[in-house]
């Protein structure tokens, strides 16, 4: 049973560039949430996708955007990268978009902006 | 707005002793509470959850947590700590109503000393 997979595992970008991170949810899951985890901090909610729509959004600027595909996989796009965007980006999948389901996390993509 | 507080940055406990990792929360409506564990360079793993019912919740690896509504707390406990329990622990909250937005605490580093 495949868990949540994220790619790439590491990425180095320059300020002002754009980046796309990818996530495949756990088999049978239909909901994908994205989190940003800065060093020494807890995960911060970016947004959630369910039925190919953005259902919830955290306090992140419009430079952060996403997409969910019919097979439930998802992408996170970040434009005009800033040094402060350096973090571990975590994808989490769950079932049904509701609040009761535990999140299943991937191992994350470590983004470094120089 | 919902929030989670983990008042201890680090908890040290001797192997074989009981451990407690503290968490308090603030949320409108009925809380859904979760504990997750994170090992170095990995994503978060679900340990246990409280949705409704019995205030004492049992989870993976011998962990349990006690929900206390009057104190708005959800402390994580284990009767006998193992060295392998050393990791970063996150408390998280969501609530009934609307789509899933899970808010995480800052995390508590648990160090079990042999």
Interface residues (C-beta under 8 A of the other chain):
Chain A: X4 X31 X33 X35 X40 X41 X42 X43 X44 X45 X48 X50 X55 X56 X58 X90 X92 X94 X97 X98 X99 X100 X101 X102 X103 X104 X105 X106 X107 X108
Chain B: X4 X32 X34 X36 X41 X42 X43 X44 X45 X46 X49 X51 X90 X94 X95 X96 X97 X98 X99 X100 X101 X102 X103 X104 X105 X106 X107
